[in-house]
Each structure stands twice: as structure tokens, then as C-alpha cells.
Amino acid sequence: MKKILEHLRKMGVNSKHLKFLNPNWYQAAVGGMWDEIGKLQFEFLIKEGLKPEHFLLDVGCGSLRGGVHFIRYLDRGRYYGIDMEESLLDAGKGILKKNKLGHKKPTLVEMSNFNLSSLGQDFDYALAQSLFTHLPLNSIIKCVMHIDKVLVKGGRFYATFFESSEGKKHLDPVMHPHTNGTEFATYFDRDPYHYDFETFKWVCEGTGLRVERIGEWGHPKDQKMMFFEMM
Ligand SMILES: C[S@@+](CC[C@H](N)C(=O)[O-])C[C@H]1O[C@@H](n2cnc3c(N)ncnc32)[C@H](O)[C@@H]1O
């Protein structure tokens, strides 16, 4: 079933259609591993110092795989999630209702242009889990330029990425291990994208941000972690 759904998605069948084929379509649409990757991102940000009173921006929050944990933990009104797919945000709202978390009053906004200033809020923490892995470089730059406008001083934007550790001259696919024992490829110029970490240092030039590589953080599909910090 998983393979069929992946194939259909590659053929352009989107979340709106997937829901008629699979009741867990909103999990498949963000890559599955719902419990594991939901908890992983939550526990990671807690270790990185996220407190209930912080304002958190979840960029490309999808159907709230991580969001449901953050919303439960954060004080009322402190969670903001943006995503370009309205159907995923709607599925997330359903999950919040089921978990009786509506009183936490999260802000969920459909947006594809990363116009984050329009949210009218500055953030202590931001997260892009499995977003840059699907984005070409210019979209990443756009996202980071908007993040540069909405992080408080000392605020951090954590982002996962597939790494190419062989430098910018390496244009071939990079193979990555999956914890299920298989391997998969990422690409220089198509989804799923990989990047040389030096690229992100260049992206920060001329902004108020610096970037630091964290690297391995326990992701089952070899996504690495970094953060952009407002200086
Ligand atoms: C693999 S999913 C991850 C979702 C969520 N972060 C999680 O961990 O479950 C990537 C998400 O990024 C969203 N996305 C991709 N490009 C985007 C853009 N330009 N603006 C907003 N969201 C975007 C997709 O709609 C999708 O929900």
C-alpha cells in the first residue's frame, strides 16, 4: 500500500485524492513514520531548550505530525504552523479536535510564499522538519530570508536536510541508509534534494543569521540537523 501511495503521489495525485484511498492519508502525505518522527522532533526541541512560554513557528507543519506534541506542550497561543496544503492543515485541525487541544488556540495558516512577517509575531524557535529535503535552493533561500525577519535575537530556526558531504562539485546521487536496512538516493537537482552544508553558510551571508551544523540527531532516514541563529 505504501509503495502504491508513493507512486500515486509521484504521478501528481495529491492529498485531496489520497484521502479517498487511505484513511491515514494525512500520515502518508508527510512521509509516514507518524509516531516516531512526531516524537523525535518534539523531544529534540525540548533538549534544545524549548519552554512552554516560547513562541514556535513550524514551517511546513503538514498535518501536525510534530505539531500535535508541540501544541500539547506549549502555552495557549504559542504555536504557529504554516503549510501550503490546506487539506493537511484541515487534517491537523481534526487531530487537535480528537485530542481535545482546541483550547490551546494554535495559529494554522495556509501559505506557500514564506511571507512569515504576515503572521504578525516574532519567534523564539522555528522548525522545518523534512521541508528543505523537498525544496530547490532558491525556495530555501526565500524561506531563510523571511526567517531572518521573524526570529528574536538569539532565536533559532532548526532545519533538517539531506547532506552531500563531498562538496559542491559532486553532482551525482548520494545514497543514504534507512534504519529498515534499505538504501535510497537523494539528488543535486531534484526532489529529494541533498545539499553541501557550505551552501547554507553562503545563504546566511549578508543576513542577521549564522548557521551551525548539528549533523546526526537520530532521524531514521539519515536527515541531518542544522540551526540558523539570529545574532
Ligand atoms: C514531508 S512534509 C513534513 C511535514 C511536517 N514538518 C512533519 O514533520 O510532519 C513537508 C511539508 O512541507 C510542505 N511544503 C512544501 N513546500 C512548501 C512551501 N513552499 N510552503 C509551505 N509549505 C510547504 C508540504 O505541503 C508538506 O506538508
The ligand as an SDF file (V2000), in Angstrom:
LIG
                    3D

 27 29  0  0  0  0  0  0  0  0999 V2000
    7.4200   15.8890    4.3800 C   0  0  0  0  0  0  0  0  0  0  0  0
    6.2060   17.0490    4.8740 S   0  0  0  0  0  0  0  0  0  0  0  0
    6.6750   17.3450    6.5650 C   0  0  0  0  0  0  0  0  0  0  0  0
    5.5710   17.9620    7.3780 C   0  0  0  0  0  0  0  0  0  0  0  0
    5.8970   18.1960    8.8640 C   0  0  0  0  0  0  0  0  0  0  0  0
    7.0040   19.0920    9.0380 N   0  0  0  0  0  0  0  0  0  0  0  0
    6.1560   16.8770    9.5350 C   0  0  0  0  0  0  0  0  0  0  0  0
    7.2580   16.6380   10.0360 O   0  0  0  0  0  0  0  0  0  0  0  0
    5.2440   16.0360    9.5250 O   0  0  0  0  0  0  0  0  0  0  0  0
    6.7020   18.5670    4.0700 C   0  0  0  0  0  0  0  0  0  0  0  0
    5.6350   19.6430    4.1740 C   0  0  0  0  0  0  0  0  0  0  0  0
    6.1280   20.8540    3.6050 O   0  0  0  0  0  0  0  0  0  0  0  0
    5.0570   21.4840    2.9400 C   0  0  0  0  0  0  0  0  0  0  0  0
    5.6250   22.4620    1.9720 N   0  0  0  0  0  0  0  0  0  0  0  0
    6.3840   22.1960    0.8930 C   0  0  0  0  0  0  0  0  0  0  0  0
    6.7000   23.3450    0.2500 N   0  0  0  0  0  0  0  0  0  0  0  0
    6.1340   24.3520    0.9670 C   0  0  0  0  0  0  0  0  0  0  0  0
    6.0770   25.7730    0.8210 C   0  0  0  0  0  0  0  0  0  0  0  0
    6.6660   26.4030   -0.2010 N   0  0  0  0  0  0  0  0  0  0  0  0
    5.3940   26.4850    1.7380 N   0  0  0  0  0  0  0  0  0  0  0  0
    4.7720   25.8620    2.7740 C   0  0  0  0  0  0  0  0  0  0  0  0
    4.7730   24.5220    2.9650 N   0  0  0  0  0  0  0  0  0  0  0  0
    5.4420   23.7820    2.0720 C   0  0  0  0  0  0  0  0  0  0  0  0
    4.2760   20.3560    2.3100 C   0  0  0  0  0  0  0  0  0  0  0  0
    2.9550   20.7280    1.9990 O   0  0  0  0  0  0  0  0  0  0  0  0
    4.3610   19.3040    3.4240 C   0  0  0  0  0  0  0  0  0  0  0  0
    3.2740   19.3820    4.3060 O   0  0  0  0  0  0  0  0  0  0  0  0
  1  2  1  0
  2  3  1  0
  2 10  1  0
  3  4  1  0
  4  5  1  0
  5  6  1  0
  5  7  1  0
  7  8  2  0
  7  9  1  0
 10 11  1  0
 11 12  1  0
 11 26  1  0
 12 13  1  0
 13 14  1  0
 13 24  1  0
 14 15  1  0
 14 23  1  0
 15 16  2  0
 16 17  1  0
 17 18  1  0
 17 23  2  0
 18 19  1  0
 18 20  2  0
 20 21  1  0
 21 22  2  0
 22 23  1  0
 24 25  1  0
 24 26  1  0
 26 27  1  0
M  CHG  2   2   1   9  -1
M  END
$$$$
